[in-house]
Amino acid sequence: MKENGVGYGHNAPPVDEAALYEAAHEFSENTKTIAKLNERNKDLKDVIGSMFPNESGEQFHYISSKGMKVIFSQSEIRKFEQSILEELYPLGSEDTPDCMSIDYKVNARKFDALPADSLEKQLLMRALTRKPGLRKITVEIDDE
């Protein structure tokens, strides 16, 4: 490590080493503390998430004795399996749904807009896989 570095050349302003040390040391300690807190929050998110059903959407629980509302949001990752889509709708098929492109990509918005009892939606559901996505937890306290 070079002493006093390079960068300002001979015009370097004087450095208050004691103040620099204190600020840099506190910064370093804060960075470590933040990393530990982020890791702990990740663990707490798993603990809190395990107390709610593993379903997509927003759920909440109000703890009236503490004046606290815990809101748990779970996103969903949806994917249509191309091999199943190819099986259902062979290339050049006349009955390809409007929500699916020629390269077997399904437009989620158009798919969601299909009537629940439509044959197209029922067939496409066979190719749909779902898995939990990101979790978000919000805590609201009455007095704050």
C-alpha positions as CSV (number, residue, x, y, z in Angstrom):
1,M,0.0,0.0,0.0
2,K,1.3,3.4,-1.0
3,E,1.4,6.0,1.7
4,N,-0.9,9.0,0.9
5,G,-1.6,7.6,-2.6
6,V,-1.3,9.5,-5.9
7,G,-3.9,11.6,-7.6
8,Y,-3.5,15.2,-6.6
9,G,0.3,15.4,-7.3
10,H,2.1,18.1,-5.3
11,N,-1.2,20.1,-4.8
12,A,-2.7,17.5,-2.5
13,P,-4.8,19.1,0.3
14,P,-3.8,18.2,3.8
15,V,-5.7,15.2,5.2
16,D,-6.9,15.0,8.8
17,E,-5.8,11.4,9.3
18,A,-7.7,11.0,12.5
19,A,-11.0,12.2,11.0
20,L,-10.4,10.1,7.9
21,Y,-9.6,7.0,9.9
22,E,-12.8,7.5,12.1
23,A,-15.0,8.0,9.0
24,A,-13.5,5.1,7.0
25,H,-13.6,2.8,10.1
26,E,-17.3,3.6,10.8
27,F,-18.1,3.2,7.1
28,S,-16.4,-0.3,7.1
29,E,-18.2,-1.3,10.2
30,N,-21.6,-0.1,8.9
31,T,-21.0,-2.0,5.6
32,K,-20.5,-5.2,7.6
33,T,-23.5,-4.5,9.8
34,I,-25.7,-3.9,6.8
35,A,-24.6,-7.2,5.2
36,K,-25.4,-9.1,8.5
37,L,-28.8,-7.4,8.7
38,N,-29.6,-8.2,5.1
39,E,-28.7,-11.8,5.8
40,R,-30.9,-11.9,8.9
41,N,-33.8,-10.2,7.0
42,K,-33.5,-12.9,4.4
43,D,-33.9,-15.6,7.1
44,L,-36.8,-13.7,8.7
45,K,-38.5,-13.4,5.3
46,D,-38.4,-17.2,5.1
47,V,-39.7,-17.6,8.6
48,I,-42.6,-15.1,8.0
49,G,-43.3,-16.6,4.6
50,S,-43.6,-20.1,6.0
51,M,-46.5,-18.8,8.2
52,F,-48.6,-18.0,5.1
53,P,-50.0,-20.4,2.5
54,N,-47.6,-20.8,-0.5
55,E,-50.0,-19.0,-2.9
56,S,-49.4,-16.2,-5.3
57,G,-51.0,-12.8,-4.5
58,E,-51.3,-10.7,-1.4
59,Q,-52.3,-12.0,2.1
60,F,-52.2,-10.3,5.4
61,H,-52.6,-11.0,9.1
62,Y,-53.5,-8.3,11.6
63,I,-52.2,-8.8,15.2
64,S,-54.7,-6.6,17.0
65,S,-53.0,-7.0,20.4
66,K,-49.9,-5.4,19.0
67,G,-51.5,-3.0,16.5
68,M,-49.5,-4.6,13.7
69,K,-50.5,-5.7,10.2
70,V,-48.2,-8.1,8.3
71,I,-48.7,-8.1,4.6
72,F,-47.2,-11.0,2.6
73,S,-47.0,-10.8,-1.2
74,Q,-45.9,-13.7,-3.3
75,S,-45.4,-13.3,-7.0
76,E,-45.7,-16.2,-9.4
77,I,-43.5,-17.3,-12.2
78,R,-45.4,-18.9,-15.1
79,K,-43.8,-20.7,-18.0
80,F,-45.4,-22.6,-20.9
81,E,-43.4,-25.8,-21.7
82,Q,-42.5,-25.6,-25.4
83,S,-42.4,-29.4,-25.9
84,I,-46.0,-29.7,-24.7
85,L,-47.1,-26.7,-26.8
86,E,-45.5,-28.4,-29.9
87,E,-47.4,-31.6,-29.1
88,L,-50.7,-29.7,-28.7
89,Y,-50.3,-27.5,-31.7
90,P,-48.0,-29.1,-34.4
91,L,-46.3,-26.6,-36.8
92,G,-48.8,-25.4,-39.4
93,S,-51.8,-26.3,-37.2
94,E,-55.0,-24.4,-38.1
95,D,-56.3,-24.1,-34.6
96,T,-53.3,-22.3,-33.0
97,P,-54.7,-19.9,-30.3
98,D,-54.4,-16.1,-30.9
99,C,-52.4,-15.8,-27.6
100,M,-49.6,-18.0,-29.0
101,S,-47.0,-17.0,-31.6
102,I,-45.6,-19.3,-34.3
103,D,-42.5,-19.9,-32.2
104,Y,-44.6,-21.3,-29.3
105,K,-44.5,-18.2,-27.1
106,V,-47.7,-17.5,-25.2
107,N,-48.7,-13.9,-24.5
108,A,-49.7,-14.0,-20.8
109,R,-52.1,-11.1,-21.1
110,K,-54.0,-12.6,-24.0
111,F,-53.9,-16.0,-22.2
112,D,-55.4,-14.5,-19.0
113,A,-58.1,-12.8,-21.1
114,L,-59.3,-16.2,-22.5
115,P,-62.6,-17.4,-20.9
116,A,-61.9,-20.0,-18.2
117,D,-64.1,-22.6,-19.8
118,S,-62.6,-22.2,-23.3
119,L,-61.0,-25.2,-25.0
120,E,-57.9,-23.1,-25.9
121,K,-57.3,-22.2,-22.2
122,Q,-57.9,-25.8,-21.0
123,L,-55.4,-27.1,-23.5
124,L,-52.8,-24.4,-22.8
125,M,-53.1,-25.1,-19.0
126,R,-51.6,-28.5,-19.7
127,A,-48.4,-26.7,-20.8
128,L,-48.3,-24.2,-18.0
129,T,-46.0,-24.6,-15.1
130,R,-46.1,-22.4,-12.1
131,K,-43.6,-21.8,-9.3
132,P,-43.3,-19.2,-6.5
133,G,-41.5,-16.0,-7.4
134,L,-40.2,-13.2,-5.2
135,R,-41.6,-12.6,-1.7
136,K,-42.3,-9.2,-0.3
137,I,-43.2,-8.5,3.3
138,T,-44.6,-5.2,4.6
139,V,-45.2,-4.5,8.3
140,E,-47.6,-1.7,9.2
141,I,-47.8,-0.6,12.9
142,D,-50.8,1.5,14.0
143,D,-48.8,4.1,16.0
144,E,-46.2,4.8,13.3
